[in-house]
Structure formats: structure tokens, C-alpha cells
Amino acid sequence: MIFFCVLIFLVFAAQIAEFFIPPLDWMSNAHVYITPVLVFYGAMALPLPLMLVLVFWAGFLLDALTAQVIGGRVEISFGSSIVLYAVLAGIMHGLRPLFARGRWEVHCIMSGVCTSALLLGQYLMLSFRRGSIFFSREVWWQIGGPGLLAMIMAPLVFWALHWLARATAYPYLPRRGLI
């Protein structure tokens, strides 16, 4: 339970920290997203009920910090990020047997893919609300760039969280010696 509380705090801190991390100029101003990587680690390390609480928390924070009303219209409906996180974290949770065997490679790649899918889902919701879908090279970098960065960050973040889980004696970690 200590590890779950630490993950809840880390998601909150990461969500706030993302506002202070400047976009990367060399990647067409792509943003760095840490929160999805933390949530997707939680999806593979936590049991389903705790994963759903973590997903709700992360989606709620994202909606609370990015929801806006423009001209009397809601741009992104409150709760839509929760649904997107739930679907993507559910996919990651389905790959949990690989994590139990100590295989992180697929999860590192999937963290990047799911981060991009999360951003694509948000972009499509905004586009449908506004009535036009426009994909340019800049838009693809805004969607794919953070996914690529998440894929690069994932091994280090997963290793740090795995170490933290062992330090808090988290019982749901994979057993040593499994192949």
C-alpha cells in the first residue's frame, strides 16, 4: 500500500512538473510527458482495482488541469482522459504476465505507443468538437514526439520505480527466478 501511495504522489508531482518542462525545440516543440509512463508502470505492477484508482487519479488531474470552456463550449469533456487512460492502461495490464517474467522490453515500447495514442485521442476529440481534422507535420510531431520520448525514458523510470517498489516491500512484484 505504501508503493501505491508513492505512485499517487508521483503522478501528482509529475503532472505539475510537466507544466514547467519547456517543449523541445529540436523535436518541433514536442512536450515531455512523465505522467503516462508512471501510470503505465502502475498498470503492469498494480492489481486491477488499484490500477483503476491510479488511472482515475491521473485522468482526473489531466482533465482538471487542461479542461477549458471556449465561447460557451467545452473543448474536452471532463472524464474523457480518464476513459483514454483506462483503455490504454487496460492494454498494458493485459501484458502483465510478461512483466511477471521480468520482460520489460514490450512495456517500454508500449509506453511510448500508448502515450502517443493518448495524445492522438485528445487531438481527435478536439478536432471533432471544432469540426475540422487537420494533420500536418507539426501535429504528427506533437503526437509522436512525446511517445518517442516516453519510449526513451521508460527503461530508466521503470527501473527506478521497480527499485522503489522493492524498497517499500511491495508484494505484487514478479518473483525472482521465473523465466
Residue pairs with C-beta under 8 A, 6 or more apart in sequence:
2 168
2 169
2 170
3 45
3 164
3 165
3 168
3 170
4 46
4 50
4 53
4 54
6 164
6 168
7 38
7 41
7 42
7 46
7 54
7 161
8 54
8 57
10 38
11 35
11 38
11 39
11 42
11 54
11 57
11 58
11 61
12 57
12 61
14 34
14 35
14 38
15 35
15 58
15 61
15 62
15 65
17 34
18 31
18 32
18 33
18 34
18 35
19 65
21 31
21 32
23 29
23 30
23 31
24 30
24 31
24 32
24 145
24 149
27 141
27 145
27 148
27 149
28 137
28 138
28 141
28 142
28 145
29 138
29 141
29 142
30 141
30 142
30 144
30 145
30 146
30 148
30 149
31 142
31 145
31 146
32 146
32 149
32 153
33 115
33 119
33 146
33 149
33 150
34 153
34 157
35 58
35 61
35 62
36 58
36 85
36 88
36 111
36 114
36 115
36 118
36 150
37 111
37 115
37 150
37 153
37 154
37 157
37 158
38 58
38 157
38 161
39 54
39 55
39 58
39 85
39 89
40 88
40 89
40 92
40 107
40 110
40 111
40 114
40 115
40 154
41 107
41 111
41 157
41 158
41 161
42 50
42 51
42 54
42 55
42 89
43 51
43 54
43 55
43 89
43 90
43 92
43 93
43 96
44 92
44 93
44 95
44 96
44 99
44 107
45 99
45 161
45 162
45 165
45 170
45 172
45 173
46 54
46 172
47 172
48 93
51 89
51 93
52 86
54 89
55 82
55 85
55 86
55 89
56 82
56 86
58 81
58 85
59 79
59 81
59 82
59 83
59 84
59 85
59 86
60 81
60 82
62 81
62 85
63 76
63 78
63 79
63 80
63 81
63 82
64 78
66 76
66 81
67 74
67 75
67 76
67 78
68 74
68 75
68 76
69 75
73 129
74 129
75 126
75 129
76 122
76 125
76 126
76 129
77 125
80 121
80 122
80 125
81 118
81 122
84 117
84 118
84 121
84 122
85 118
88 114
88 117
88 118
89 114
91 110
91 114
92 107
92 110
92 111
92 114
95 106
95 107
95 110
98 106
98 107
99 107
99 174
100 174
100 175
100 178
101 174
101 178
101 179
102 174
102 178
104 155
104 158
107 154
107 158
108 151
108 154
108 155
108 158
109 151
109 154
111 150
111 151
111 154
112 147
112 148
112 149
112 150
112 151
112 152
112 154
113 147
113 151
114 147
115 146
115 147
115 150
115 151
116 143
116 144
116 146
116 147
116 148
116 150
117 147
119 142
119 143
119 146
119 147
120 143
123 139
123 142
123 143
124 133
127 133
127 134
162 173
165 173
166 173
